[in-house]
Amino acid sequence: YSLFGASGIMAAGLAGAAILFVSSNATRIINGMQGGADGRVIWFANIGSFVVRIGHQIGTSAAANRFTCPNLVNYDIINGGGVMVAYDGTNSRWRVVGPVA
């Protein structure tokens, strides 16, 4: 998935995805992601040259599409790094649960 252009919400067409290879032409923020279902797990792998940032509770995304990050701050995925997110149906949020840098 390419994050070229403005930072923003990821597309809805990811229903069957388990791994997302992401890249960008600059540091970008992923504000939220559609397709959450209780227990769904997705791995983000940054294959680009720039940081891809998971935004913590960014208000421009619908509440049910937002991310909750460790320490309540944005989470940076560096080049070559990755992170696992899981959907928490109780709180209707994607949770960063498996950071790897």
Secondary structure, DSSP 8 states (H G I E B T S, - for coil): -B--SS-EEE-S--TT-SEEEEB-SS-EEEEEES---TT-EEEEEE-SSS-EEE-BS-TTS-GGGBEE-GGGS-EEE-TT-EEEEEEETTTTEEEEEEEE-
